[in-house]
Amino acid sequence: MNKLMKKKITILMSVGVLASFFIYGVVLDQIKYAPQGYNLRIDFAGEQVPTFMADVQERLDKEMITNMNYHTNTTLVIKRANKVFPIIEPILKEYGIPDDFKYLAVIESSLVNAVSPAGARGVWQFMPATAKEKGMEVSDEVDERYHLEKSTKAACKYLLVAKEKFGSWTLAAASYNGGMSGINRKMEEQGVADYYDLLLTEETSRYVFRILALKEIMSQSEKYGFKIPNEALYYNIPTRKIVIDSSITDLAQFAKTQGINYKILKIHNPWLRDKKLTVISGKSYEIEIPTSGYNKQ
């Protein structure tokens, strides 16, 4: 090999090494590392999480790192929680459901009226049949899965039955995703009675850990880098409630008689699913009308 060829090879190798340095430098610079550690002494609804188990610690760590670095969604749920939690919390307390279950709503829907590909809807993600079983109306004109108070009460009813069945709030939470019969079947097949000992589908296996991670991050948001000033949080707008006991043929026209428009009516009453509201004899509905928040000061 002549000197010229050796010189060319040396130059190419040097360029390759330098290029690799810059490539890896860029990649490493983009990695978002967890900004701070967290306490492994953690519980869900008063039930201790066995973080001494290697797989449990890793599964929790995965959800913590994911949500600490999922800045857009985590920021939004913290902002929305200021608006939604004050409605959810007293209902949970009324039914004797641990406060930690408000974070179940967070992972179900990010605290918006979400629609799943399977057909679940609302903040608590009820399927139509389950919603009707729990006393909610689901029709073309009215869908109470979009009614935050009523759907929260329905979720509480489900969770109380699940807790009675399993004797554990953790398993009750898991069953909200995997179904009571599904969780019970896995327990019988595997001969164990603890969520953390069960081998479940990936979604249900992650489910409680996602709740735990959001609980930890949202309850100590500044610790994890989410410093959101109070004025940037979302707030509930004051409303007045009116009882409707007769049919409304045109909701847009009705909104105008209340000093608002159709869009605002639907924002505050998302359970109204049509342009009209049919009220059968003996039935009534409560409609919320905002008293401020939409007029220029």
N, C-alpha and C positions, 0 to 999 in steps of 0.2 A: 504494500500500500504506500503510495507516494505521499510526500509531505503535504501537497495541496489537498488531497482527499482527506487526510487526517485532520487538517485544519477545518474543513467543511463540516466533518462529523462533530468535532468539538464545539463548533459554533451552534449547530443544530441542537445538540444536547443541552447546551447552556440556555438556549431560547426555550426549549421544552421545560426545563426546570423552573425558569423564571415565569413562564406562562402558568405552570401548575401552581406556583406560589400565589399568583394573582387570582386564579380561579378559586382556589381554596380560601383565599383571604376574603373574597366577596361572599362566598357561601357561609363561612363562619360568622361574618359580620351581620348576616341576616337572621341568624338563629336567635330566637327570643327565649332566654333562659328564665326560669322561675325566679322572680325578684327576691323572694324571701321564703324561709322555711315556715312550717306550720306545726302545731302541737298534735302529736299522734294520740293524745288522750282526747278522743272525740266520741260523741254519742249521737244516736238518733232517737228522739222522743224518750230520752232517759235510758235507753238501752245501749250499753257500751259496745263500741266497735272493736273487734279483736285484732288490732293492728300489730300484735305480736306475730300473727300468721303472715308468712312471707308473701303469699299471693294477695292477701287483703291489703297489705301495705302498698304493694305495687299497683293494684287496681285503684286505690284511693289516690295515689300519686299521679297516675295517668289523668284522672279527671281534674285534679287540682291544676296540673300544668296546662291541660287543655283549656280550662276556663279562665285561668289567669292570663293566658295569651290570646284568647278569643275576645279581643278588646271590644269590637263593635257590639256583639250580642250581650256581653256581660255589662257593658256600660248602659245599654238600653234597658236591661231588666232591672238594674239598680234604680234607674230613673223612673221606670214604670211602677216599681214596687211601692214608691212613695204615694202613688195614686191608688193602687189595687189592694195592698196589704191592710189599710185601715178598714176596708170593707170585708175582707176575708177573715181577719183575726178575731173579731167578736163572734162571728158565726162558728168558727172552730171552737172557741171557748164555750159557747152556748151548748154545743153538742158533746163537750168533753173530749175533743180531739186535740192532741198535743200541737202546740204552735209550730213545731218543725214541719208540719204537713203543708204549710204555705209554700215551702220550697218545692214540694211535689208539683204544685201548679206551675211553678217557674219552669221546671224541666219538661212539663207536658206541652206548654204553649208559648213560653217566653212572655206570659202574662198578656197575651192578645187573643182575640177570637180567631184562633187558628182553625184551618180545615185540613184534615189528614187525607191522604190518598184512599184510605179505607172508609172514610165517611165520618170519622169522629170530628166533633166541632166544639168550639167554645174554649174558654180558659181551662176547663177541667177535662176537655176532650172526651165527651160522652158519645157513644154510638147511639143511634136512634132507639133501638130496642131497650137498651139499658136505661136510657133517659126516661122512657115511658114507664119502665118498671119502678123507677124512683119518684114518680109523680109529676114529671115535667111534660108539658104539652109540646108535641112536635108535629107541625102541620105545614102546609104551604104558606099560611099567613103568619103563624106564630111558631117560633122555635126557641123554647126557653133554655136550651143549651147555651144560648147567647146572653142569658140573663145571669149576671154575676152572682147575685144573692141566691137565687133559686138553684143554680147549678152547684154553688158551694154547699148548700144544704143537702143536695142530692149526693155529693161526694162524701159528706160526713156520714150519711146513712149507709153508704157502701162500706166505708172504712170501719164503722162500728160493727157491722156484720162480719167483716174480715177479721177484725181483732178478736171477736168472740170465737170465731172458728179456729184461728191459729194460736191465740194466746200471746201474740207478739205483734207490736206495732211495725217492726221491721218487715216481717212477712206480710202484714196487711198492706204495707206500701208496695212491696214487690208484686203482690197480687193485683194491684191497680194496673200494672203493666202486663203481667203474665196470666191474669185470671185466677180466681180462687180454685177452680177445678184443675187448671194447669199446674199451679204450685203444689196443690195437694197430691197430684199424680206423681210429680217428680220426687216429693218427699217419700212417698210409698215405694217408688222404684229404687231409690238410693238408700233408704233406711236411715235417713237423718231428719232432724227437726229444727235445724237452724239455717237461716238464709246463707250465712257465710260458709256453710258446709255443702251447699247445693251446687251441682253443676247444671247451669241453666243456659238458655239461649243467650247470645251475646248481648242483645238489647236488655233483657231482664237481669242479666248478670251485672251489667253496668248501672242499672237503674238507681239503686239505693246509693251507690257511690257518686253518681251525678248529683243527687239530692244533697249528700254530705258536702260535696265540694262547693256547691252554690250557697249552702248555709254558711260555711266557713268564710267564703269570700264576701258575700253580701252583708254579713253581720259585722265584718271588720274590713270594709272596702278600702279604706285609706292604707291599711297595712299592706294590702296587695296592689297598691299603685293606682287605685280608682278614686281619685280625689275630685269629687263632683260637688261644686258649691250648691248650697240650698236653693238658690234662685234658678239653677239649671235643672232641678228635679221637676217631675210632672206632678200636678196637683189636681184634685177633684174640683170641679166647678160647681158652685151652689145651684141647687135645683129646687123646684117645687113639684109636688106630685098631685096629679089629678086622677080621679077615678072615672073610668069609662065603662058605662053599663049599657050603651047602645052602639050599634054599628056605625063605623065611619067609612063612607064610600070613597073618599078622596083624602088621603093623608097629607098630600101637599097643600091642599086648601085648608085642611084642619091646622096644619103648622102655622100658616099665615094668621089664622084667627088667634093663635097663641103668641104672636109677635116674633116668631122665628121662621126658618124655612125648612124645606123637606130634608136637606142634608143634615142640618143640626138636629132635627127630630130623630133621624136614624142613628146619628152618632151616639145620642144619649139613650136610645131605645133599640139597640141592635137586634133584639128578639123580634121586632116587627119585620117580617120578611117579604111583605107584599106592599102594594100601593094602597091597599085598603085593609080594614080590620072588621071582621064579622064577629059580632058578639051575640051568642045565643042566649035565650031567656034564662035568667038566674045566674049568669056569669058576669064577671067584671074584670077589668084590667087596670093597673096603675101605670100611667105614662109620666115620665119625668120631663119637665120643661126647665131649661137653664134660666136662671135669673140674672146672670152676668157672664162675662167672658167672651162675648162676641161683638160688643159695641165699642167703637173707638172712644177712648177716654178724652 
